[in-house]
Amino acid sequence: MFDKKQPTTFTLLNGQKVMSEVTGFTGVITARADHLHGCNRYYVLPPVDKDGKLPEGYWMDEAELNVVEEPKISRKNNDRGGFPSSIK
């Protein structure tokens, strides 16, 4: 039976700067995903390179990430924009 009330429990926040203890990769969390048969994963985006180009980010497991710095900004509201939240 499907449990509709099962909460998703993320321990990290979008906007936190994190470092992978496996690879040493450092960046900012820009997205989170919970998987049906796996752990929570986070999309970590590194800073721009010396030429001002944005390098590729990576999905990483929650367990390998350590917080380096708290978020500098936060979401202003919960309106995600676009369809269907734009319909009143």
PyMOL Python script that loads the backbone (N, CA, C, O; Angstrom):
from pymol import cmd

cmd.read_pdbstr("""\
ATOM      1  N   MET A   1       0.835  -1.180   0.000  1.00  0.00           N
ATOM      2  CA  MET A   1       0.000   0.000   0.000  1.00  0.00           C
ATOM      3  C   MET A   1       0.885   1.250   0.000  1.00  0.00           C
ATOM      4  O   MET A   1       1.875   1.320   0.728  1.00  0.00           O
ATOM      5  N   PHE A   2       0.527   2.201  -0.798  1.00  0.00           N
ATOM      6  CA  PHE A   2       1.260   3.462  -0.898  1.00  0.00           C
ATOM      7  C   PHE A   2       0.919   4.360   0.276  1.00  0.00           C
ATOM      8  O   PHE A   2      -0.256   4.585   0.565  1.00  0.00           O
ATOM      9  N   ASP A   3       1.925   4.870   0.950  1.00  0.00           N
ATOM     10  CA  ASP A   3       1.733   5.760   2.102  1.00  0.00           C
ATOM     11  C   ASP A   3       1.874   7.210   1.643  1.00  0.00           C
ATOM     12  O   ASP A   3       2.993   7.697   1.475  1.00  0.00           O
ATOM     13  N   LYS A   4       0.764   7.900   1.440  1.00  0.00           N
ATOM     14  CA  LYS A   4       0.775   9.276   0.963  1.00  0.00           C
ATOM     15  C   LYS A   4       1.301  10.249   2.012  1.00  0.00           C
ATOM     16  O   LYS A   4       1.684  11.369   1.674  1.00  0.00           O
ATOM     17  N   LYS A   5       1.327   9.844   3.264  1.00  0.00           N
ATOM     18  CA  LYS A   5       1.729  10.745   4.336  1.00  0.00           C
ATOM     19  C   LYS A   5       3.205  10.628   4.705  1.00  0.00           C
ATOM     20  O   LYS A   5       3.661  11.295   5.634  1.00  0.00           O
ATOM     21  N   GLN A   6       3.955   9.796   3.998  1.00  0.00           N
ATOM     22  CA  GLN A   6       5.364   9.630   4.313  1.00  0.00           C
ATOM     23  C   GLN A   6       6.107  10.934   4.040  1.00  0.00           C
ATOM     24  O   GLN A   6       6.158  11.386   2.896  1.00  0.00           O
ATOM     25  N   PRO A   7       6.681  11.541   5.071  1.00  0.00           N
ATOM     26  CA  PRO A   7       7.362  12.821   4.866  1.00  0.00           C
ATOM     27  C   PRO A   7       8.738  12.644   4.235  1.00  0.00           C
ATOM     28  O   PRO A   7       9.401  11.627   4.435  1.00  0.00           O
ATOM     29  N   THR A   8       9.149  13.635   3.482  1.00  0.00           N
ATOM     30  CA  THR A   8      10.507  13.675   2.962  1.00  0.00           C
ATOM     31  C   THR A   8      11.336  14.450   3.968  1.00  0.00           C
ATOM     32  O   THR A   8      10.985  15.572   4.333  1.00  0.00           O
ATOM     33  N   THR A   9      12.407  13.875   4.407  1.00  0.00           N
ATOM     34  CA  THR A   9      13.230  14.529   5.420  1.00  0.00           C
ATOM     35  C   THR A   9      14.609  14.836   4.860  1.00  0.00           C
ATOM     36  O   THR A   9      15.500  13.988   4.884  1.00  0.00           O
ATOM     37  N   PHE A  10      14.777  16.037   4.362  1.00  0.00           N
ATOM     38  CA  PHE A  10      16.080  16.497   3.894  1.00  0.00           C
ATOM     39  C   PHE A  10      16.820  17.092   5.082  1.00  0.00           C
ATOM     40  O   PHE A  10      16.223  17.798   5.894  1.00  0.00           O
ATOM     41  N   THR A  11      18.108  16.816   5.191  1.00  0.00           N
ATOM     42  CA  THR A  11      18.893  17.391   6.283  1.00  0.00           C
ATOM     43  C   THR A  11      19.683  18.611   5.840  1.00  0.00           C
ATOM     44  O   THR A  11      20.212  19.346   6.674  1.00  0.00           O
ATOM     45  N   LEU A  12      19.768  18.830   4.527  1.00  0.00           N
ATOM     46  CA  LEU A  12      20.504  19.977   3.990  1.00  0.00           C
ATOM     47  C   LEU A  12      19.531  20.914   3.280  1.00  0.00           C
ATOM     48  O   LEU A  12      18.440  20.509   2.880  1.00  0.00           O
ATOM     49  N   LEU A  13      19.943  22.169   3.131  1.00  0.00           N
ATOM     50  CA  LEU A  13      19.079  23.193   2.547  1.00  0.00           C
ATOM     51  C   LEU A  13      19.609  23.668   1.200  1.00  0.00           C
ATOM     52  O   LEU A  13      20.819  23.702   0.971  1.00  0.00           O
ATOM     53  N   ASN A  14      18.693  24.033   0.317  1.00  0.00           N
ATOM     54  CA  ASN A  14      19.099  24.710  -0.906  1.00  0.00           C
ATOM     55  C   ASN A  14      19.825  25.988  -0.510  1.00  0.00           C
ATOM     56  O   ASN A  14      19.393  26.696   0.399  1.00  0.00           O
ATOM     57  N   GLY A  15      20.917  26.280  -1.185  1.00  0.00           N
ATOM     58  CA  GLY A  15      21.693  27.484  -0.904  1.00  0.00           C
ATOM     59  C   GLY A  15      22.897  27.247  -0.001  1.00  0.00           C
ATOM     60  O   GLY A  15      23.781  28.100   0.077  1.00  0.00           O
ATOM     61  N   GLN A  16      22.950  26.096   0.689  1.00  0.00           N
ATOM     62  CA  GLN A  16      24.115  25.821   1.523  1.00  0.00           C
ATOM     63  C   GLN A  16      25.312  25.463   0.648  1.00  0.00           C
ATOM     64  O   GLN A  16      25.169  24.772  -0.361  1.00  0.00           O
ATOM     65  N   LYS A  17      26.495  25.940   1.043  1.00  0.00           N
ATOM     66  CA  LYS A  17      27.731  25.533   0.386  1.00  0.00           C
ATOM     67  C   LYS A  17      28.181  24.252   1.069  1.00  0.00           C
ATOM     68  O   LYS A  17      28.280  24.193   2.295  1.00  0.00           O
ATOM     69  N   VAL A  18      28.450  23.234   0.276  1.00  0.00           N
ATOM     70  CA  VAL A  18      28.808  21.922   0.815  1.00  0.00           C
ATOM     71  C   VAL A  18      30.069  21.395   0.135  1.00  0.00           C
ATOM     72  O   VAL A  18      30.476  21.865  -0.927  1.00  0.00           O
ATOM     73  N   MET A  19      30.672  20.400   0.789  1.00  0.00           N
ATOM     74  CA  MET A  19      31.825  19.726   0.220  1.00  0.00           C
ATOM     75  C   MET A  19      31.616  18.224   0.327  1.00  0.00           C
ATOM     76  O   MET A  19      31.171  17.724   1.360  1.00  0.00           O
ATOM     77  N   SER A  20      31.939  17.511  -0.737  1.00  0.00           N
ATOM     78  CA  SER A  20      31.864  16.052  -0.738  1.00  0.00           C
ATOM     79  C   SER A  20      33.070  15.501   0.005  1.00  0.00           C
ATOM     80  O   SER A  20      34.211  15.823  -0.326  1.00  0.00           O
ATOM     81  N   GLU A  21      32.816  14.666   1.012  1.00  0.00           N
ATOM     82  CA  GLU A  21      33.939  14.058   1.727  1.00  0.00           C
ATOM     83  C   GLU A  21      34.560  12.925   0.914  1.00  0.00           C
ATOM     84  O   GLU A  21      35.623  12.423   1.277  1.00  0.00           O
ATOM     85  N   VAL A  22      33.921  12.519  -0.168  1.00  0.00           N
ATOM     86  CA  VAL A  22      34.456  11.473  -1.044  1.00  0.00           C
ATOM     87  C   VAL A  22      35.430  12.061  -2.065  1.00  0.00           C
ATOM     88  O   VAL A  22      36.531  11.544  -2.257  1.00  0.00           O
ATOM     89  N   THR A  23      35.006  13.157  -2.723  1.00  0.00           N
ATOM     90  CA  THR A  23      35.795  13.714  -3.828  1.00  0.00           C
ATOM     91  C   THR A  23      36.462  15.052  -3.517  1.00  0.00           C
ATOM     92  O   THR A  23      37.407  15.441  -4.203  1.00  0.00           O
ATOM     93  N   GLY A  24      35.984  15.763  -2.491  1.00  0.00           N
ATOM     94  CA  GLY A  24      36.485  17.099  -2.200  1.00  0.00           C
ATOM     95  C   GLY A  24      35.803  18.179  -3.024  1.00  0.00           C
ATOM     96  O   GLY A  24      36.116  19.360  -2.873  1.00  0.00           O
ATOM     97  N   PHE A  25      34.865  17.791  -3.903  1.00  0.00           N
ATOM     98  CA  PHE A  25      34.116  18.729  -4.741  1.00  0.00           C
ATOM     99  C   PHE A  25      33.327  19.679  -3.848  1.00  0.00           C
ATOM    100  O   PHE A  25      32.659  19.237  -2.913  1.00  0.00           O
ATOM    101  N   THR A  26      33.397  20.975  -4.124  1.00  0.00           N
ATOM    102  CA  THR A  26      32.714  21.985  -3.328  1.00  0.00           C
ATOM    103  C   THR A  26      31.802  22.815  -4.221  1.00  0.00           C
ATOM    104  O   THR A  26      32.163  23.164  -5.345  1.00  0.00           O
ATOM    105  N   GLY A  27      30.601  23.130  -3.700  1.00  0.00           N
ATOM    106  CA  GLY A  27      29.675  23.962  -4.440  1.00  0.00           C
ATOM    107  C   GLY A  27      28.447  24.260  -3.601  1.00  0.00           C
ATOM    108  O   GLY A  27      28.403  23.957  -2.408  1.00  0.00           O
ATOM    109  N   VAL A  28      27.451  24.859  -4.240  1.00  0.00           N
ATOM    110  CA  VAL A  28      26.220  25.273  -3.572  1.00  0.00           C
ATOM    111  C   VAL A  28      25.077  24.357  -4.005  1.00  0.00           C
ATOM    112  O   VAL A  28      24.936  24.048  -5.188  1.00  0.00           O
ATOM    113  N   ILE A  29      24.269  23.930  -3.048  1.00  0.00           N
ATOM    114  CA  ILE A  29      23.100  23.104  -3.351  1.00  0.00           C
ATOM    115  C   ILE A  29      22.059  23.967  -4.046  1.00  0.00           C
ATOM    116  O   ILE A  29      21.638  24.991  -3.506  1.00  0.00           O
ATOM    117  N   THR A  30      21.638  23.558  -5.249  1.00  0.00           N
ATOM    118  CA  THR A  30      20.614  24.306  -5.981  1.00  0.00           C
ATOM    119  C   THR A  30      19.342  23.506  -6.186  1.00  0.00           C
ATOM    120  O   THR A  30      18.336  24.059  -6.629  1.00  0.00           O
ATOM    121  N   ALA A  31      19.361  22.196  -5.871  1.00  0.00           N
ATOM    122  CA  ALA A  31      18.163  21.362  -6.010  1.00  0.00           C
ATOM    123  C   ALA A  31      18.289  20.143  -5.104  1.00  0.00           C
ATOM    124  O   ALA A  31      19.391  19.718  -4.757  1.00  0.00           O
ATOM    125  N   ARG A  32      17.125  19.584  -4.724  1.00  0.00           N
ATOM    126  CA  ARG A  32      17.096  18.383  -3.896  1.00  0.00           C
ATOM    127  C   ARG A  32      16.129  17.386  -4.525  1.00  0.00           C
ATOM    128  O   ARG A  32      15.144  17.771  -5.156  1.00  0.00           O
ATOM    129  N   ALA A  33      16.425  16.090  -4.342  1.00  0.00           N
ATOM    130  CA  ALA A  33      15.541  15.050  -4.879  1.00  0.00           C
ATOM    131  C   ALA A  33      15.530  13.861  -3.932  1.00  0.00           C
ATOM    132  O   ALA A  33      16.570  13.434  -3.431  1.00  0.00           O
ATOM    133  N   ASP A  34      14.321  13.331  -3.695  1.00  0.00           N
ATOM    134  CA  ASP A  34      14.232  12.085  -2.933  1.00  0.00           C
ATOM    135  C   ASP A  34      13.831  10.985  -3.911  1.00  0.00           C
ATOM    136  O   ASP A  34      12.953  11.176  -4.753  1.00  0.00           O
ATOM    137  N   HIS A  35      14.475   9.852  -3.790  1.00  0.00           N
ATOM    138  CA  HIS A  35      14.274   8.755  -4.725  1.00  0.00           C
ATOM    139  C   HIS A  35      13.460   7.648  -4.071  1.00  0.00           C
ATOM    140  O   HIS A  35      13.532   7.445  -2.859  1.00  0.00           O
ATOM    141  N   LEU A  36      12.701   6.947  -4.866  1.00  0.00           N
ATOM    142  CA  LEU A  36      11.814   5.904  -4.377  1.00  0.00           C
ATOM    143  C   LEU A  36      12.550   4.832  -3.583  1.00  0.00           C
ATOM    144  O   LEU A  36      12.087   4.426  -2.518  1.00  0.00           O
ATOM    145  N   HIS A  37      13.680   4.375  -4.084  1.00  0.00           N
ATOM    146  CA  HIS A  37      14.411   3.300  -3.411  1.00  0.00           C
ATOM    147  C   HIS A  37      15.835   3.710  -3.064  1.00  0.00           C
ATOM    148  O   HIS A  37      16.736   2.871  -3.061  1.00  0.00           O
ATOM    149  N   GLY A  38      16.043   4.960  -2.778  1.00  0.00           N
ATOM    150  CA  GLY A  38      17.401   5.401  -2.476  1.00  0.00           C
ATOM    151  C   GLY A  38      17.416   6.582  -1.540  1.00  0.00           C
ATOM    152  O   GLY A  38      16.382   7.003  -1.020  1.00  0.00           O
ATOM    153  N   CYS A  39      18.591   7.102  -1.338  1.00  0.00           N
ATOM    154  CA  CYS A  39      18.749   8.205  -0.393  1.00  0.00           C
ATOM    155  C   CYS A  39      18.407   9.538  -1.054  1.00  0.00           C
ATOM    156  O   CYS A  39      18.234   9.627  -2.269  1.00  0.00           O
ATOM    157  N   ASN A  40      18.316  10.563  -0.219  1.00  0.00           N
ATOM    158  CA  ASN A  40      18.142  11.919  -0.727  1.00  0.00           C
ATOM    159  C   ASN A  40      19.401  12.308  -1.485  1.00  0.00           C
ATOM    160  O   ASN A  40      20.516  11.964  -1.093  1.00  0.00           O
ATOM    161  N   ARG A  41      19.198  13.038  -2.589  1.00  0.00           N
ATOM    162  CA  ARG A  41      20.330  13.501  -3.390  1.00  0.00           C
ATOM    163  C   ARG A  41      20.201  14.998  -3.608  1.00  0.00           C
ATOM    164  O   ARG A  41      19.102  15.554  -3.602  1.00  0.00           O
ATOM    165  N   TYR A  42      21.348  15.639  -3.801  1.00  0.00           N
ATOM    166  CA  TYR A  42      21.414  17.089  -3.935  1.00  0.00           C
ATOM    167  C   TYR A  42      22.219  17.433  -5.181  1.00  0.00           C
ATOM    168  O   TYR A  42      23.234  16.802  -5.476  1.00  0.00           O
ATOM    169  N   TYR A  43      21.744  18.460  -5.917  1.00  0.00           N
ATOM    170  CA  TYR A  43      22.494  18.945  -7.070  1.00  0.00           C
ATOM    171  C   TYR A  43      23.413  20.046  -6.573  1.00  0.00           C
ATOM    172  O   TYR A  43      22.952  21.068  -6.065  1.00  0.00           O
ATOM    173  N   VAL A  44      24.712  19.835  -6.720  1.00  0.00           N
ATOM    174  CA  VAL A  44      25.718  20.769  -6.214  1.00  0.00           C
ATOM    175  C   VAL A  44      26.378  21.459  -7.399  1.00  0.00           C
ATOM    176  O   VAL A  44      26.936  20.811  -8.284  1.00  0.00           O
ATOM    177  N   LEU A  45      26.304  22.781  -7.397  1.00  0.00           N
ATOM    178  CA  LEU A  45      26.819  23.597  -8.493  1.00  0.00           C
ATOM    179  C   LEU A  45      28.076  24.323  -8.022  1.00  0.00           C
ATOM    180  O   LEU A  45      28.021  25.043  -7.024  1.00  0.00           O
ATOM    181  N   PRO A  46      29.213  24.154  -8.713  1.00  0.00           N
ATOM    182  CA  PRO A  46      30.444  24.827  -8.316  1.00  0.00           C
ATOM    183  C   PRO A  46      30.428  26.293  -8.725  1.00  0.00           C
ATOM    184  O   PRO A  46      29.566  26.709  -9.499  1.00  0.00           O
ATOM    185  N   PRO A  47      31.372  27.082  -8.214  1.00  0.00           N
ATOM    186  CA  PRO A  47      31.450  28.491  -8.633  1.00  0.00           C
ATOM    187  C   PRO A  47      31.907  28.606 -10.087  1.00  0.00           C
ATOM    188  O   PRO A  47      32.412  27.645 -10.668  1.00  0.00           O
ATOM    189  N   VAL A  48      31.725  29.779 -10.658  1.00  0.00           N
ATOM    190  CA  VAL A  48      32.173  30.016 -12.033  1.00  0.00           C
ATOM    191  C   VAL A  48      33.687  29.867 -12.116  1.00  0.00           C
ATOM    192  O   VAL A  48      34.395  30.082 -11.132  1.00  0.00           O
ATOM    193  N   ASP A  49      34.178  29.497 -13.294  1.00  0.00           N
ATOM    194  CA  ASP A  49      35.625  29.338 -13.464  1.00  0.00           C
ATOM    195  C   ASP A  49      36.287  30.685 -13.722  1.00  0.00           C
ATOM    196  O   ASP A  49      35.620  31.720 -13.725  1.00  0.00           O
ATOM    197  N   LYS A  50      37.596  30.671 -13.939  1.00  0.00           N
ATOM    198  CA  LYS A  50      38.352  31.925 -14.118  1.00  0.00           C
ATOM    199  C   LYS A  50      37.915  32.717 -15.341  1.00  0.00           C
ATOM    200  O   LYS A  50      38.171  33.918 -15.421  1.00  0.00           O
ATOM    201  N   ASP A  51      37.247  32.051 -16.310  1.00  0.00           N
ATOM    202  CA  ASP A  51      36.757  32.723 -17.520  1.00  0.00           C
ATOM    203  C   ASP A  51      35.311  33.190 -17.380  1.00  0.00           C
ATOM    204  O   ASP A  51      34.734  33.721 -18.329  1.00  0.00           O
ATOM    205  N   GLY A  52      34.720  32.991 -16.183  1.00  0.00           N
ATOM    206  CA  GLY A  52      33.345  33.405 -15.948  1.00  0.00           C
ATOM    207  C   GLY A  52      32.312  32.410 -16.440  1.00  0.00           C
ATOM    208  O   GLY A  52      31.122  32.723 -16.483  1.00  0.00           O
ATOM    209  N   LYS A  53      32.750  31.214 -16.813  1.00  0.00           N
ATOM    210  CA  LYS A  53      31.826  30.183 -17.280  1.00  0.00           C
ATOM    211  C   LYS A  53      31.402  29.311 -16.101  1.00  0.00           C
ATOM    212  O   LYS A  53      32.185  29.043 -15.190  1.00  0.00           O
ATOM    213  N   LEU A  54      30.138  28.876 -16.141  1.00  0.00           N
ATOM    214  CA  LEU A  54      29.604  28.033 -15.083  1.00  0.00           C
ATOM    215  C   LEU A  54      29.907  26.574 -15.392  1.00  0.00           C
ATOM    216  O   LEU A  54      29.386  26.033 -16.367  1.00  0.00           O
ATOM    217  N   PRO A  55      30.748  25.921 -14.573  1.00  0.00           N
ATOM    218  CA  PRO A  55      31.031  24.503 -14.798  1.00  0.00           C
ATOM    219  C   PRO A  55      29.806  23.645 -14.504  1.00  0.00           C
ATOM    220  O   PRO A  55      28.823  24.113 -13.931  1.00  0.00           O
ATOM    221  N   GLU A  56      29.886  22.395 -14.904  1.00  0.00           N
ATOM    222  CA  GLU A  56      28.790  21.456 -14.686  1.00  0.00           C
ATOM    223  C   GLU A  56      28.675  21.104 -13.202  1.00  0.00           C
ATOM    224  O   GLU A  56      29.679  20.952 -12.506  1.00  0.00           O
ATOM    225  N   GLY A  57      27.428  20.976 -12.734  1.00  0.00           N
ATOM    226  CA  GLY A  57      27.183  20.524 -11.378  1.00  0.00           C
ATOM    227  C   GLY A  57      26.965  19.023 -11.364  1.00  0.00           C
ATOM    228  O   GLY A  57      26.945  18.379 -12.413  1.00  0.00           O
ATOM    229  N   TYR A  58      26.801  18.468 -10.164  1.00  0.00           N
ATOM    230  CA  TYR A  58      26.648  17.026 -10.024  1.00  0.00           C
ATOM    231  C   TYR A  58      25.626  16.690  -8.949  1.00  0.00           C
ATOM    232  O   TYR A  58      25.472  17.432  -7.979  1.00  0.00           O
ATOM    233  N   TRP A  59      24.923  15.566  -9.123  1.00  0.00           N
ATOM    234  CA  TRP A  59      24.036  15.025  -8.098  1.00  0.00           C
ATOM    235  C   TRP A  59      24.878  14.211  -7.134  1.00  0.00           C
ATOM    236  O   TRP A  59      25.685  13.383  -7.556  1.00  0.00           O
ATOM    237  N   MET A  60      24.690  14.445  -5.830  1.00  0.00           N
ATOM    238  CA  MET A  60      25.478  13.751  -4.814  1.00  0.00           C
ATOM    239  C   MET A  60      24.575  13.257  -3.701  1.00  0.00           C
ATOM    240  O   MET A  60      23.541  13.854  -3.402  1.00  0.00           O
ATOM    241  N   ASP A  61      24.991  12.140  -3.086  1.00  0.00           N
ATOM    242  CA  ASP A  61      24.244  11.574  -1.966  1.00  0.00           C
ATOM    243  C   ASP A  61      24.376  12.453  -0.733  1.00  0.00           C
ATOM    244  O   ASP A  61      25.422  13.051  -0.480  1.00  0.00           O
ATOM    245  N   GLU A  62      23.292  12.515   0.025  1.00  0.00           N
ATOM    246  CA  GLU A  62      23.253  13.309   1.254  1.00  0.00           C
ATOM    247  C   GLU A  62      24.380  12.928   2.222  1.00  0.00           C
ATOM    248  O   GLU A  62      25.004  13.801   2.825  1.00  0.00           O
ATOM    249  N   ALA A  63      24.636  11.627   2.369  1.00  0.00           N
ATOM    250  CA  ALA A  63      25.591  11.140   3.370  1.00  0.00           C
ATOM    251  C   ALA A  63      27.028  11.592   3.119  1.00  0.00           C
ATOM    252  O   ALA A  63      27.831  11.623   4.052  1.00  0.00           O
ATOM    253  N   GLU A  64      27.367  11.945   1.871  1.00  0.00           N
ATOM    254  CA  GLU A  64      28.753  12.321   1.583  1.00  0.00           C
ATOM    255  C   GLU A  64      29.007  13.820   1.726  1.00  0.00           C
ATOM    256  O   GLU A  64      30.153  14.257   1.618  1.00  0.00           O
ATOM    257  N   LEU A  65      27.960  14.618   1.967  1.00  0.00           N
ATOM    258  CA  LEU A  65      28.105  16.071   1.973  1.00  0.00           C
ATOM    259  C   LEU A  65      28.233  16.644   3.375  1.00  0.00           C
ATOM    260  O   LEU A  65      27.519  16.251   4.297  1.00  0.00           O
ATOM    261  N   ASN A  66      29.161  17.583   3.511  1.00  0.00           N
ATOM    262  CA  ASN A  66      29.343  18.332   4.755  1.00  0.00           C
ATOM    263  C   ASN A  66      29.129  19.807   4.467  1.00  0.00           C
ATOM    264  O   ASN A  66      29.599  20.317   3.450  1.00  0.00           O
ATOM    265  N   VAL A  67      28.420  20.498   5.359  1.00  0.00           N
ATOM    266  CA  VAL A  67      28.142  21.922   5.177  1.00  0.00           C
ATOM    267  C   VAL A  67      29.418  22.727   5.430  1.00  0.00           C
ATOM    268  O   VAL A  67      30.083  22.558   6.451  1.00  0.00           O
ATOM    269  N   VAL A  68      29.744  23.609   4.475  1.00  0.00           N
ATOM    270  CA  VAL A  68      30.903  24.483   4.569  1.00  0.00           C
ATOM    271  C   VAL A  68      30.453  25.889   4.971  1.00  0.00           C
ATOM    272  O   VAL A  68      31.137  26.587   5.720  1.00  0.00           O
ATOM    273  N   GLU A  69      29.272  26.293   4.448  1.00  0.00           N
ATOM    274  CA  GLU A  69      28.777  27.651   4.684  1.00  0.00           C
ATOM    275  C   GLU A  69      27.259  27.654   4.566  1.00  0.00           C
ATOM    276  O   GLU A  69      26.691  26.964   3.720  1.00  0.00           O
ATOM    277  N   GLU A  70      26.613  28.431   5.416  1.00  0.00           N
ATOM    278  CA  GLU A  70      25.155  28.542   5.379  1.00  0.00           C
ATOM    279  C   GLU A  70      24.713  29.377   4.177  1.00  0.00           C
ATOM    280  O   GLU A  70      25.520  30.116   3.613  1.00  0.00           O
ATOM    281  N   PRO A  71      23.437  29.269   3.776  1.00  0.00           N
ATOM    282  CA  PRO A  71      22.950  30.024   2.606  1.00  0.00           C
ATOM    283  C   PRO A  71      23.113  31.528   2.777  1.00  0.00           C
ATOM    284  O   PRO A  71      22.923  32.065   3.868  1.00  0.00           O
ATOM    285  N   LYS A  72      23.469  32.202   1.682  1.00  0.00           N
ATOM    286  CA  LYS A  72      23.586  33.661   1.688  1.00  0.00           C
ATOM    287  C   LYS A  72      22.259  34.320   1.367  1.00  0.00           C
ATOM    288  O   LYS A  72      22.012  35.459   1.763  1.00  0.00           O
ATOM    289  N   ILE A  73      21.397  33.597   0.642  1.00  0.00           N
ATOM    290  CA  ILE A  73      20.062  34.096   0.314  1.00  0.00           C
ATOM    291  C   ILE A  73      19.055  32.994   0.574  1.00  0.00           C
ATOM    292  O   ILE A  73      19.414  31.821   0.676  1.00  0.00           O
ATOM    293  N   SER A  74      17.791  33.378   0.681  1.00  0.00           N
ATOM    294  CA  SER A  74      16.739  32.386   0.846  1.00  0.00           C
ATOM    295  C   SER A  74      15.598  32.711  -0.104  1.00  0.00           C
ATOM    296  O   SER A  74      15.510  33.819  -0.634  1.00  0.00           O
ATOM    297  N   ARG A  75      14.736  31.741  -0.311  1.00  0.00           N
ATOM    298  CA  ARG A  75      13.581  31.952  -1.170  1.00  0.00           C
ATOM    299  C   ARG A  75      12.688  33.001  -0.540  1.00  0.00           C
ATOM    300  O   ARG A  75      12.409  32.943   0.658  1.00  0.00           O
ATOM    301  N   LYS A  76      12.239  33.953  -1.329  1.00  0.00           N
ATOM    302  CA  LYS A  76      11.414  35.047  -0.818  1.00  0.00           C
ATOM    303  C   LYS A  76      10.017  34.585  -0.414  1.00  0.00           C
ATOM    304  O   LYS A  76       9.456  35.080   0.564  1.00  0.00           O
ATOM    305  N   ASN A  77       9.451  33.632  -1.170  1.00  0.00           N
ATOM    306  CA  ASN A  77       8.138  33.085  -0.850  1.00  0.00           C
ATOM    307  C   ASN A  77       8.037  31.688  -1.442  1.00  0.00           C
ATOM    308  O   ASN A  77       8.962  31.224  -2.110  1.00  0.00           O
ATOM    309  N   ASN A  78       6.931  31.025  -1.203  1.00  0.00           N
ATOM    310  CA  ASN A  78       6.773  29.656  -1.694  1.00  0.00           C
ATOM    311  C   ASN A  78       6.138  29.580  -3.071  1.00  0.00           C
ATOM    312  O   ASN A  78       5.910  28.479  -3.571  1.00  0.00           O
ATOM    313  N   ASP A  79       5.841  30.719  -3.706  1.00  0.00           N
ATOM    314  CA  ASP A  79       5.292  30.706  -5.052  1.00  0.00           C
ATOM    315  C   ASP A  79       6.411  30.324  -6.011  1.00  0.00           C
ATOM    316  O   ASP A  79       7.372  31.075  -6.178  1.00  0.00           O
ATOM    317  N   ARG A  80       6.290  29.169  -6.633  1.00  0.00           N
ATOM    318  CA  ARG A  80       7.335  28.686  -7.525  1.00  0.00           C
ATOM    319  C   ARG A  80       7.200  29.247  -8.930  1.00  0.00           C
ATOM    320  O   ARG A  80       8.035  28.974  -9.793  1.00  0.00           O
ATOM    321  N   GLY A  81       6.147  30.033  -9.166  1.00  0.00           N
ATOM    322  CA  GLY A  81       5.953  30.636 -10.471  1.00  0.00           C
ATOM    323  C   GLY A  81       5.488  29.621 -11.502  1.00  0.00           C
ATOM    324  O   GLY A  81       5.511  28.416 -11.254  1.00  0.00           O
ATOM    325  N   GLY A  82       5.067  30.112 -12.657  1.00  0.00           N
ATOM    326  CA  GLY A  82       4.659  29.232 -13.740  1.00  0.00           C
ATOM    327  C   GLY A  82       3.379  28.486 -13.437  1.00  0.00           C
ATOM    328  O   GLY A  82       2.743  28.716 -12.408  1.00  0.00           O
ATOM    329  N   PHE A  83       3.012  27.614 -14.314  1.00  0.00           N
ATOM    330  CA  PHE A  83       1.788  26.825 -14.185  1.00  0.00           C
ATOM    331  C   PHE A  83       2.007  25.749 -13.134  1.00  0.00           C
ATOM    332  O   PHE A  83       3.110  25.202 -13.138  1.00  0.00           O
ATOM    333  N   PRO A  84       1.120  25.378 -12.247  1.00  0.00           N
ATOM    334  CA  PRO A  84      -0.197  25.935 -12.041  1.00  0.00           C
ATOM    335  C   PRO A  84      -0.260  26.996 -10.952  1.00  0.00           C
ATOM    336  O   PRO A  84      -1.328  27.548 -10.687  1.00  0.00           O
ATOM    337  N   SER A  85       0.901  27.296 -10.303  1.00  0.00           N
ATOM    338  CA  SER A  85       0.869  28.236  -9.188  1.00  0.00           C
ATOM    339  C   SER A  85       0.506  29.646  -9.616  1.00  0.00           C
ATOM    340  O   SER A  85       0.157  30.474  -8.775  1.00  0.00           O
ATOM    341  N   SER A  86       0.584  29.936 -10.923  1.00  0.00           N
ATOM    342  CA  SER A  86       0.211  31.263 -11.400  1.00  0.00           C
ATOM    343  C   SER A  86      -1.300  31.436 -11.532  1.00  0.00           C
ATOM    344  O   SER A  86      -1.781  32.556 -11.704  1.00  0.00           O
ATOM    345  N   ILE A  87      -2.056  30.331 -11.452  1.00  0.00           N
ATOM    346  CA  ILE A  87      -3.512  30.397 -11.546  1.00  0.00           C
ATOM    347  C   ILE A  87      -4.068  30.717 -10.166  1.00  0.00           C
ATOM    348  O   ILE A  87      -3.752  30.034  -9.193  1.00  0.00           O
ATOM    349  N   LYS A  88      -4.879  31.732 -10.082  1.00  0.00           N
ATOM    350  CA  LYS A  88      -5.452  32.146  -8.791  1.00  0.00           C
ATOM    351  C   LYS A  88      -6.889  31.721  -8.684  1.00  0.00           C
ATOM    352  O   LYS A  88      -7.536  31.981  -7.669  1.00  0.00           O
TER     353      LYS A  88
END
""", "prot")
cmd.dss("prot")
cmd.show_as("cartoon", "prot")
cmd.util.cbc("prot")
cmd.orient("prot")
